[in-house]
Amino acid sequence: MEHWKGRVAVVTGASVGIGAAIAKELVLRGMKVVGLARRPELIQELAASLKDAPGKLYPLKADLAVEKDILAAFKWVTENLGGVDVLVNNAALYNLSKLSEAKTSDWKSMLEVNVLGLSICTREAIQNMKQRGVDDGYIFHISSVCGHWVSVVEGISMYCATKHAVTALTDGLRKELTSLKSHIRITAISPGAVDTNMLWKTPLDVPPPSLKPEDVADLVVYALSTPSRVQIHEIIVRPQGEAI
C-alpha cells in the first residue's frame, strides 16, 4: 500500500457498513479519502475518530441517484484534492420488490443507484484520471453474489438484476481499458451475506452466517497491494457455512 499513500480515493456509500469500513481502512493506510453519502454527518463522526490516522477522511454529501450531485462531488475532489486515483463504487439500494406487484419507483431507485450511479462515477473517475495523465488508477465495483445467480428469496430479483448488470459492466470496462492500452485496473468484489442493515432487511427465518464489513475492506486493500502487472478481475467471497 506504500504506492497509494497520500493519494486520493473516492468511496461511495461511505456512511455505514461496507463503505464505512473501506473508507476507514484506506485512511489508516495513509490515503486521502472522500466519502460520499446522503448522510455526511455519519461520515463526519467516522472522520473525527480517525483524526490521528496517517490519512484523512473528507465527508461529502451526494445522492448517487442524482447526476448533478455526482458531478459536483468529482468537481470538488478535483478542485480541492487534485483528482481521484482510486474509486470504490460501493453505494447500493436494496428494495424488496416482487416482479409481479412492486412499484415502478422501487425498481427505478435501485437501477438509478446500483447501475447508473455506478456508471456515472466510473466515467467521471476515468475521465479525471486521463485528463491528469494518471495511468495507474484503480476502480472497484462492490457487487454481490447476487450478480452471479438469482436468489430463491422472494422480492430480490430486481436487486439481483442490478448486480448482474454490474458483472457485465465490470467485464465491459476491463475490455475497454485493455483496448485503450490503459493500465487503470478494475476489480469487482462480490460478497455473500454481510452483517449490515441490508442483510437484516431480507426476510429470512434463521440468521445466516455472515461476513463482517471489514472482511470486504481487507479485499480492497489486498487488490490495491498487488503489483501493477496483476489484474484481479473478480473476487467472490462467502461466509463459511453459507448454504444459499
C-alpha positions in Angstrom: 0.0 0.0 0.0 3.0 2.3 0.1 2.3 3.2 -3.5 -1.1 4.7 -2.6 0.0 6.7 0.5 -1.1 10.3 0.1 -3.2 9.6 -2.9 -6.9 10.2 -3.3 -9.7 7.7 -3.1 -13.5 8.3 -3.5 -15.8 5.8 -1.7 -19.5 6.0 -2.4 -22.0 5.0 0.3 -19.3 5.6 2.9 -21.6 6.4 5.9 -22.3 2.9 7.1 -21.5 -0.8 6.6 -19.0 -1.8 3.9 -18.4 1.7 2.6 -17.5 3.0 6.1 -15.2 0.0 6.7 -13.4 0.6 3.3 -13.1 4.4 4.0 -11.6 3.7 7.4 -9.1 1.1 6.2 -7.8 3.4 3.4 -7.4 6.3 5.8 -5.5 4.1 8.2 -3.2 3.2 5.2 -2.4 6.8 4.6 -4.8 7.8 1.8 -7.0 10.9 1.4 -10.5 9.5 1.2 -13.6 11.4 0.1 -16.7 9.6 1.5 -19.9 10.3 -0.5 -23.3 9.7 1.1 -26.7 11.2 1.6 -25.9 11.5 5.3 -22.5 13.0 5.5 -22.9 13.6 9.3 -22.3 9.9 9.8 -19.0 10.1 7.8 -18.1 13.2 9.9 -18.3 11.0 13.0 -16.0 8.5 11.5 -13.6 11.2 10.4 -13.4 12.5 13.9 -12.5 9.1 15.2 -9.7 8.9 12.6 -8.2 12.4 13.3 -4.9 10.9 14.3 -4.7 8.4 11.4 -2.0 8.7 8.7 -4.6 9.7 6.1 -7.7 11.9 6.2 -11.4 11.4 5.6 -13.4 14.1 3.9 -17.2 13.8 4.2 -19.2 15.0 1.2 -22.9 15.0 0.6 -24.1 13.3 -2.6 -27.1 11.4 -3.7 -26.0 8.7 -6.2 -29.4 8.8 -7.9 -28.8 12.5 -8.8 -26.2 13.0 -11.6 -25.6 16.7 -10.7 -24.7 15.6 -7.2 -22.1 13.2 -8.6 -20.7 15.7 -11.0 -20.4 18.3 -8.2 -18.6 15.8 -6.0 -16.0 15.0 -8.6 -15.5 18.7 -9.3 -14.9 19.2 -5.6 -12.4 16.4 -5.5 -10.5 17.9 -8.4 -10.5 21.5 -7.1 -9.6 20.6 -3.5 -7.5 17.4 -3.7 -6.3 17.4 -7.3 -8.3 14.5 -8.6 -9.2 10.9 -7.9 -6.8 7.9 -8.1 -9.0 5.2 -6.7 -12.8 4.9 -7.0 -14.8 2.4 -4.8 -18.3 2.1 -6.2 -20.0 0.8 -3.0 -23.3 2.6 -2.8 -26.3 0.4 -3.5 -30.0 0.4 -2.8 -31.9 -2.8 -1.9 -35.7 -2.8 -2.0 -37.8 -5.9 -1.6 -39.9 -5.7 -4.7 -41.8 -8.6 -6.3 -41.7 -8.5 -10.1 -45.4 -9.3 -10.2 -46.6 -6.5 -7.9 -43.9 -4.0 -7.0 -44.0 -0.2 -7.6 -42.1 1.0 -10.6 -40.5 3.6 -8.3 -38.8 0.8 -6.2 -37.2 -0.6 -9.4 -36.1 2.8 -10.7 -34.4 3.8 -7.4 -32.3 0.6 -7.5 -31.4 1.0 -11.2 -30.5 4.7 -10.7 -28.1 4.0 -7.9 -26.8 0.4 -8.4 -26.3 0.8 -12.2 -26.5 4.4 -13.5 -24.9 6.0 -10.4 -22.1 3.5 -10.5 -21.6 4.0 -14.2 -21.5 7.8 -13.9 -19.0 7.7 -11.1 -16.8 5.3 -13.1 -17.0 7.6 -16.2 -16.1 10.7 -14.2 -13.2 9.0 -12.4 -11.7 7.6 -15.6 -12.0 10.9 -17.4 -10.4 12.7 -14.5 -7.5 10.2 -14.5 -7.0 10.6 -18.2 -7.0 14.4 -18.0 -4.3 14.3 -15.3 -2.2 11.6 -17.1 -2.9 9.1 -14.3 -2.5 5.6 -15.8 -2.2 3.5 -12.6 -5.7 4.3 -11.2 -8.0 1.7 -9.7 -11.8 1.2 -10.0 -13.7 -1.1 -7.6 -17.3 -2.3 -8.0 -18.6 -3.7 -4.8 -21.1 -6.1 -6.2 -22.7 -9.3 -4.7 -23.0 -13.0 -5.3 -26.5 -12.0 -6.5 -24.7 -10.8 -9.6 -23.9 -14.4 -10.5 -27.2 -16.1 -9.7 -30.8 -15.3 -8.8 -31.8 -15.9 -5.2 -34.8 -18.0 -4.2 -35.6 -15.3 -1.6 -38.8 -13.6 -2.8 -38.6 -10.0 -3.7 -34.9 -9.5 -4.6 -35.0 -10.4 -8.3 -34.6 -6.8 -9.4 -31.8 -6.3 -7.0 -30.1 -9.4 -8.5 -30.7 -7.9 -12.0 -28.9 -4.7 -11.0 -25.9 -6.8 -9.7 -25.9 -8.9 -12.9 -25.6 -5.6 -14.7 -22.6 -4.7 -12.5 -20.9 -8.0 -13.5 -21.4 -7.1 -17.2 -20.2 -3.5 -16.7 -17.0 -4.8 -14.9 -16.1 -7.1 -17.8 -17.0 -4.5 -20.4 -14.8 -1.8 -18.7 -11.9 -4.3 -18.4 -12.1 -5.0 -22.1 -12.4 -1.3 -23.0 -9.4 -0.3 -20.8 -7.4 -3.1 -22.4 -8.3 -1.9 -25.9 -7.1 1.6 -24.9 -3.8 0.1 -23.6 -4.6 1.7 -20.3 -3.1 0.5 -17.1 -6.1 1.5 -15.0 -7.4 -1.6 -13.3 -10.9 -2.8 -12.5 -12.0 -5.3 -9.8 -15.4 -6.4 -8.8 -15.8 -7.8 -5.2 -18.9 -10.0 -4.8 -19.6 -10.9 -1.2 -22.2 -13.2 0.1 -24.2 -12.2 3.2 -22.5 -9.3 5.1 -23.6 -8.2 8.5 -25.1 -4.9 7.5 -28.6 -3.2 7.6 -29.1 -4.6 4.1 -28.9 -8.2 5.3 -31.4 -7.7 8.1 -34.0 -6.3 5.6 -34.1 -9.7 4.0 -37.0 -12.0 5.2 -35.1 -15.0 6.5 -36.3 -17.5 9.1 -32.9 -18.1 10.5 -30.0 -15.5 10.6 -27.4 -16.8 8.1 -23.7 -17.0 8.5 -22.3 -13.6 7.5 -19.1 -11.7 6.8 -18.1 -8.5 8.5 -17.8 -5.3 6.5 -14.1 -5.3 7.5 -13.7 -8.6 5.5 -14.6 -6.7 2.3 -12.4 -3.8 3.2 -9.5 -6.2 3.6 -10.0 -7.4 0.0 -9.9 -3.8 -1.4 -6.5 -3.4 0.4 -5.3 -6.7 -0.9 -6.1 -5.8 -4.5 -4.5 -2.4 -4.2 -1.4 -4.1 -2.8 -0.8 -6.3 -5.8 1.8 -5.4 -8.4 0.6 -3.4 -11.5 1.0 -6.5 -13.6 -1.8 -8.2 -11.7 -5.4 -7.8 -12.9 -7.8 -9.2 -10.3 -11.0 -9.2 -12.3 -13.4 -10.7 -9.7 -13.3 -11.8 -6.1 -16.2 -13.9 -4.9 -16.2 -14.2 -1.1 -18.8 -16.0 1.0 -19.1 -16.6 4.8 -18.0 -20.0 5.9 -21.1 -22.2 6.1 -23.3 -20.1 3.8 -25.6 -22.6 2.1 -27.8 -20.4 -0.2 
